[in-house]
Amino acid sequence: MAKRDYYQVLGLDREATPDQIKTAYRRLARQHHPDMNKDNPKPAEEKFKELSEAYEVLADPQKRQRYDQLGFGGVESDFGPGGFTWQNFTHVGDLEDLLGNSPFFEQLLRNGAVGGLFGELGGRSRSRQSRVAMRGNDVEIAIRLPLTVAVTGAEQKIEVPHAGPCPDCNGTGAKNGTALETCPQCDGQGQIRRAQSRGYSQLITISDCPTCRGTGKRIRERCPNCGGAGITREVRTLEVKIPPGVEDGSVLRLARQGEMSTQGGVPGDLFVQVLFEASDTFRRVGPDGYTEIHVPLGTAVLGGETRVETLTGHAVLKIPPGTQPESQFRLRGEGFPRLNSAERGDLIVVAHVEIPRSLDARQKELVKEAFGSSGTGGKRSGLFGRRT
C-alpha cells in the first residue's frame, strides 16, 4: 500500500502546531486502536501503525523538518529498509498515556507479549509497566452556577470525594508505619513467571504477583485504620477557576486531582462539568443574550427612556417615538464573552408595549381624538412564552 502524506494521515495542514499534532494523534489513535475494533482488528492495526509512523515523524522537530524538505526520502534512514517498526517509536510515554487504561494494551505489557502486535516496543515498555497499571481513577462531578458566571467567570469552591494517604500508616498500609518485607512468593520481583511445555516449544507467561499485587513488598501487620489499603476516604475542598465565556455543559479538566493510586502511581484526573441554572431574566444564544422589557403605551407613542437590567448592571435605553410591540433593540458588547477572547456578544432587548386594560371617559375621548376608533388585535406571546 502506497504511503500517504503524514499530514493527511493526521488530518492536519502543514502549519499545524505541536499541540495540534499531539491532539490529532491521540484522538485518531483511540478511534483506530485494535482494542476498540475487535471485529476487524487487522485493518485497525494497519491504520494504528500508519498513525503512529506519522506522529513519530511530525512530533520530532528535526524529523519533521527533513520530511517537509525532502518528503519520505528524508526520513527513510530513520526507519531502515523494512519501514516503520515499533522500535522506531520514541514517544512511549504518549502511547502509554493514550492506552494506559486499555485492557488489551495492559495485558500485552503484563504478559511480555508486545513483541507480537507492537514489535520491539516490549523491551522498552516493561520498565514503565507499573506506571501504566497503577494510575489512579478519574473522578467526574457536575456543578451548577448562575448564568451570570458565564459573563464574569469565577473561582468556585467545590467539594470532592477523595482518597488520600492514611494518616496512621503514612500510606504504607502497615501497622504504625512498620517496614514492609520482601514478598516471599515472588522474591521481591513483583511478577510470577510460569512455563508450560507445548510439544517442542515452551510458553512463558508473566503476571503480577497476587500476594503483593506487583509491588514486590508484603505487609507484615495491616494498619487497623485503613485495613492495609494505605488510603482513607475524605471530602476535600478545591477551588476551580471558571473562565468567562464558558459554555453550558463544558467540562474542565484538573490534572492529577482525581483518585490517588492504590500502589503509589500517579493520581487520576478530575473532570468538572459546568451547568448553568435557567434565568427568568436572560436567555443565552451563543455569545448573545436576550431579555424583555415592558414599555408604557405613552412612551412607545411619544418616545422616551427606560432603565434596562443587563448581565453586569443596568443601562438606559432610548425608546424612539412610534415604537411597535415586540421591537428589538441591540445593546452592543453587553452580551456574553467569547471563550478566551476579550470580545463580547450583544444584548438583545425585546420591547413589549403595555396596552391599558381599561380607560376612563376622558382617556377614551383623547384616544379617539388622536387615533380614531380601531379594532382590537389578538394577544401576542412574549419571548419566554409569557402572554402579554
N, C-alpha and C positions, 0 to 999 in steps of 0.2 A: 504494500500500500504506500502510495506516494506521501511524503511528508507534507503537512500543512504549515503555513506560516504560524509561528509561535504566538504572535499577537492575535491571529484569527482563532487559534485554539482556545485562548482565554477570553475571546470576545472583547478585545481592547484595541484602542488605537495606539500609534507609536509614541504618543505623548503621555502615555499613562504613567502615573507616579508609582513609586514602590508600594505605597499603601493600597493603591487601586489594584496592582498586580497581586498582592497578597490576598486581598478580599475576594477577587475574582477566582483565584485558585481554590481558596477554602470553600467557596460556595459550590463550584463545579465538582470539586473532589468529593464533597459529601454526596452530591447528587449521583455521581457515577461510581462511587466506591462499590466493589463487588459485594460487600456485606449488605448493601441496600438493593442489590439487583440479583438476588439468589436464583430467580427464574431464568436469567440469561447472563451467567457470570462471565463467559468468555469475552463478548463484546465490551462488557463493563471493564474487565481487566485491561483490555487494549486501550480503551478510552482513558482509563485512570493513568495508565503508563504514559500516554500521549500528553495528558495534562501535566504530569509530574516532570516530564522532559522539558516542556515549555517553561514551567516555573523555575526549574533548575538553572536555565539559561537567563531568563529575564529578571530573576531575583538577584543575580550576581552582577554588579555594575560592570566588571571587566568583560565577562562573557556576553553581556547584553551589548556592550559597545562593539565587540568583534562581530556579533551577529548582525547588528544594524549596518555595519560597514561591509561585511563580506557574505552575509547570509549563512546558510548551513555550513558552507566550507570553512567559515571562521571558527566553528565550534566542533568540527568533526574530530579534531585531535583530542578533545576532552573526553569523548565517548568511545574512541577506539573504533576498529573496523567492524565490530559487532553492533555498533549503535549504542543507544542508551540502555544501561542496566542499573539495578538499584545500588550498586557500589558507587555510581556516579553521584547519587543523591546526597547532598551535604546538608540539607535542611531537615535533618531528622527531628529536631525539636518541633518544627512546624507541623511535620507529619503526625507526630505523636499527639500534639495539642489538638489536631484535627480529628484523630481517630482514637484518642485515648479511652473513650467510653464505648468503643465498638467491641462487642464480644468476639467478633471474628478476628480483629487485629490483636486483641489482648491474648486470645488463645494461641495465635501463632507465636507471639512472644514467649508465652509460658512454655510451650512445647518445643521451642527451639526450631520450629518448622518454617521460619520465614525464608529459608533458602529456596522454597518452592515458588510461591507466588511473588515474593519480594526479592529474589535473587540473593545478593550478598549483604542485604541490609541487616540480617540477623545478628552477625557478629558485632555490629556497632550498636544495635538497639538493646542488646541484652543488658548492657551497663545501665540503661535507663529504664529497665523493666519495672523496678519498684516504683518509680515516679509515675509511670503510666497507670499502674494498678492501684496506687494509694491516693489519688486525687480525691478531695472531699466532694460531697454532693452540692449541686447548685440549689439555691433557695429562690422561690418566686413569691412575691407578695404584691398586693394592689393597694393603692392609697387613693382616697377621694379628696379633691380640693375645690375651692370656689373657682368659678370661671375667671375671675379677675387675676388669679395667679398666672394664667396664660399670658397676661399683659406684662406684669411686673417681675415674674419669676419669684422664687422664694427659696429659703433654706429651711426645709421641712424636717422635723424630728420624727423618726419612725421607730417603732418597737419591733424587734426581730427575734423570733425564737432562735437560740444559738447554742451550739455545743462547744464548750470551752474546756481547757485542761482542768482536771480535777485538782482542787487546791490541797487535798490531803496527800496526794502522791506525786504532785507536780507533773501529772500526765503520764507517768510511767506505768500505772496500773498495779504497782507493787505496794504492799502494805508499808506505811510510814516511809515511803520512798526508798525501800531497801533495793540493793543492787539486783540486777537480772542475772540469770545464769545461762550458760550456753545450752541451747536446746539439745537434749541427748538423742533425739530421733534423727536429726539432720546434721549433727555435729557443728552447728552454727552456720551451715551453708544456706539455710532458708529454703532449700529445694530438695525434693526427693527424686532420684533417678531410678527408673525401672526399665529393665531389659527383658524383652521377650524374643525367643528364637522362633523364626518362621522359615523352615527349610534351611537354606544355606545363608539366609540373611538374619539380621538381628534388628528389632525395632526398639528404639530407646525413647522413652517419654520422660519429660521433666515437668514437674508440677510443684506448686508451693507446698511447703511442709504443713500438714494440717494441725500440728501441735503448736507451732509458733506463728502460723499464718504468714510465713515468708520472711520473718524478721531475723531468724537465727538465734533469738533470745527467748527465754521462758521465765515466767513469773513464778517465783517460789511460793509466796503468800500473796493472795489477791487483796487489793485495797478494799476494805469494807464499804467505803463511801461510794465508789463507782463500780464495784464488782469486778475490778480488773480491766475495765474498758479504757481507763485513763482519761475519760471525759465525763463531764456532767452538763446537764441541760439548764439553760438560764434564758432570761429575756434581756437583751441588751438594747440600748438606745443609740441609734445612729442619726447623723444629720445628712440629708440628701439635698443636693443643690438642684432645684428645678429651674431650667433655663427659660427665659422669656420666649414665647412663640411655640412652646412645645404643644404638639397636637394631642387631642384626646385619644387615649389608648396607647400612647407611645410607651416604650419600655426603656428604662435606663439601666445600664449595667455597672455594678460596683465590683471591680475585680477583687477576687480573694476575700470577699466579705460573706461568703456562704458557709456551709458546714465545714468544719475542720476535718482532716483525715484522721481515721482511727489508728493509722500506723505511721504518723509523722510526715505524711506527704503534704503537698500544697493544698490550701483550702479551696473550696469551690467558689463560684461567683454568686452574687446577689442580684437578682433581676427585679426591678421595681416598675410595675405598670402604673401609669398616671391616668386617672379617670377624673373628669370634671363634672361637678354637680350641675344639674339643669338650673337655669336662671329665669326668673319671672320677668326680668327687665331686658336682658340681652340675648341675642341668638348669634351664633358664630357660623359663618360660611367662608371657609378658607381664612384669609387674612382680614376679611371684612366683618364688621359687627352690624347688627340690626337692632333698632329699638323703636318704640312708639311714643307719640305724644298726642295729647288732646288739645285742639285749638278752638277757642270760643268762636262762635259764628261771626261776631263783630270783628275780631282780629283777622279772621280769614277774609272778610269782605274788605276791610279798610287797611289791613296790614298792621304790623307791629313787631314786637319782640316777645320771645318766650324763653324760659330757662329750661335747659335740657341736661339730664343726667348723662354723663359719659362714663367710659370704662375707668377713668382715672380721676374723675371730679365732676365739674359742671361746665357748661358753655352757654353762651347767649346766642340764640338762633333768630335771625331776622325772617319774619314771615311777610312775603310780598303781598300787596293788595290782590284780591281775586284768587287766593289760594284755593284749589279744588280739593275735595275729600280724597284721601289716600295719596296725596302728593308726597314725593320723596325728596329729601334734602341730604346732601352729602357733606359730612364734616371730614375733610381730608386729613389723613395722618392720625385720626382718633380711633382707628381700629386696632387689630391685634398685630403684634410684631411678627415678622418673618423669622424663622429659626436661624440663629447665627447671623443675623443682619440687623442693622440699625433702622431699616425701613419698617414702616407700619402701614397696615391697610387703612381703609376708611370706615367711618361710622355712618350708616345709612339710617336716617330718621324718617319714619313714616308718620305723616300728619293725619289724624282723624279729626274732622270738623264736627264740633258739637252742635247739634240741632236742638233748640229748646223743645221740650215736650209740651209745654203749654205757654200761652201768651195772654196777657190781659188785653182789654179792648183797645187801649192806646197803642200797644205794641203791634196789634193786628193791623190797625189803621196805617201805622208807619210802614209796615212790610208791604201792604197793598199799594201804598203811595210810591214806595221805592221800586218794587218789583212787579206789581200787579199780582193777580191771582194765578196760582200754579198748582199742579197736582203734586201728590206725594210719591216719592220713589220707594223702592224696596230697601230693606236693611242690607248692610254690607258686612262681610266678615273682616275681622281685624287680622293683623299679621300673624298672631299666635293662636288664631282660632276663636277669639272672643267676638261676640256680636256687638255691633255699635249702632 
